[in-house]
Amino acid sequence: MEEPVEPYILDAVRTPFGRNRGGLSGVRIDDLAAHPITALVKRHPGLDPARIAEVVYGNSNGAGEDNRNVARMAVLLSGLPETTPAVTVNRLCGSGAEAIAQAARLIRTGEADLVIAGGVEGMSRAPYVLPPIDQALPRDLALLPTTIGWRMANPEFPSRWTESLGTSAERVATEKGIGRAAQDDWALRSHQRAHAAWQNGLHDGYVTECAGVTRDECIRPGTTPDALAALAPAFTRDGTVTAGNSSPINDGAVAVLIGSEQAAADLGVDPIARIAGSAVAALAPDRFALAPVPAIHKLLGRAGRTLADLDVVELNEAFAAMVLSCLDELPGLDPERVNPNGGAIALGHPIGASAARAVADCARHLRRTGGGLGLTAACIGVGQGIAVLLETP
């Protein structure tokens, strides 16, 4: 039996993450998906596009312009050969990381030596849909939004499973004694670090202009503790989760070039990081905020590593309540190593692309800071978690 081939992140490109109905809201979702693929290929003139064996993209909605396998639409719109196959995967907020994990498996098994993986979400352009109609024009017919959250939930599910994600995250945080001030502090930290990263040029050559937008639109460098404290609870009357300490609704796309060591050598590219493994885990749907924890433990156990070995962790910030709840269950993890350049509360959370962004940021941080071991994790609606382990020499 042949030895497995090690998969590497060779390069990554993303669009800025646009705010809801902001600068990217006029871009069709399939065009948005194609944008970073085109940019990624153009910056490698020695790359024969026909060598790309597959495109794997994460996408959560699939109800609008991202229907019918948006990864394949992105291939056709990006200038890649028509013969390039593509697949769209949906693990909700973990979709982009799932796409990268699947691409890594293609490399590891020898089925491919060069793959583009990533994700897209155009939440501003999510359409309304009609539920199946069992009678002629029922009077209670209503259009349902598809932007985020449950729709047409099965009545067999317990009501707590189909509550809003914010309500569920808030309940877990309350159980742990994580209050409003701590959540607001984490949100402030996210904005400050995200702004500093942009000011220090950390995204130069990585974030590419799209539709005139050159920078993530939801970063609020001027926000203050008082401004965050003044916001009303978003999900329950006396709750702690607000719009300020939650991730926003966004548009964006990410493309990551993943290949074998031989592919890197052929392209003259110094790999950014080795994809050392991935893992998923699941809890009850209303405990989704904690689901990254078992995924992290599973992954580290497989790798024979511990939390103390990690030099950086990208923990996708769906809610500050969720991040702090996970950190409460990961006492061996130094919070200073978590999201050193801000997270989704500030950068944005276009669902299908978010975890791919986090993986790319983790890899780039490792390379920039001298190497080491990094981990990306994300909570996922309906009670799942995903983690990806990266290593840079």
Steps between C-alpha positions, in 0.01 A plus 500: 500500500635841403586755767247785531592826330516799733262785406615860524340843483690668217314831476173669591294791371176645626267784425437760766206401715216740422235608747135410456370690195839666474761529228483140382124462509473584130727209403329176402598221736639279222710794375615563856607135526700523179682821595774362730551194279582725206733711715669192643580352160617832353764546767665172401593542133681165503183317598325311224132538597433156352714355779240594762330169561197626690338804657333439837297789639297541815161668484221502753193639329470368147156653455579785261778575252708244689264216405587200283858451624646851523855359496444381146347834403810669644724281284309596186511870589861511617673410177602153610462231233150366449647160578572596863261312730361668810289417802318709760494381859270618778596470863342839577751723683771236457452464125821676398709290739321187379592592143866535599490171690354323197761653272774386737365144483513509120867592522575252778350206311673591175176572314622853426814705537345846469155609622329832566284504812316772683150636526250771422193658650299792371270554796374837371360322196338205677153464351164438660344161438158339519444182699345206312134574430258220582187687402405764246625841617456461879412823678794476737751476217815693594841555349784374718841671520801279432779727625574307820345264750228237497221496246234236447634313804365151556228514769645182651803696623484622863440875510834566672682355196348754263544811711720773353873443519536813711251373756679166523843659533368736765357213704833317502686817599251566781553148634872576513459841663630685195334840513440793270817690596729209411325453166526869417867500598566215256312683224703815561820294486391353167445841342823644638710207380332483160559872446863469607554212258377712211703800612812285521456363148435141604243454223711646221520257209228284655178702488422601144274785392151405389233737364699797627516362855856471628457439873273306736197722556387403851811591700416783739831643622321778686273280710527537877392308809224756554374465144485123532336518842226725361376238253177318577491120539437338164331172590344514846359792696765504772767312309872552457540433127470813286569605144830639629636176643366280219638445151323705230335394174749515213596431141836354400702220343831325566717282274790292632752319279580159650754265356767240546865578570575409139237743373652773714844429358367503145341840558803637682284567804613475860209329681335708772395213727442126503144388562568251779143379553139587565214380719130558550277441801136544592287588802131574545400783264445748784854430630664598170702772673708233675537264204847628400633362830455126426618558142819660633559220750438234235743662258774559754461145631547357152809714450650421840498870588364715781360851532836611639663410166292753307663825397183655359130414492238648269166446670223631279308766690136427432429663836727622777285282728597197295875578497509563876299185570750294301796664674338416833516132399855529364691620808833392352462746213654846544235752382777727371572241232139507382404722204810721523382713207132520582217269411162475337333751735708766327609342171159355419343158467390414145408151609632280219828693484570574867678184607713503184604855590591384850712212367681732258557759773636234733746377236612849406550596865719194559717582199525868594600430859762234442303177478354259747170324556164663439138392528180637353161413646143606437164440657227390260125538518300185582765396751825427318859615533800473269873538553800508264864460609781680317876482537769727361869414548 
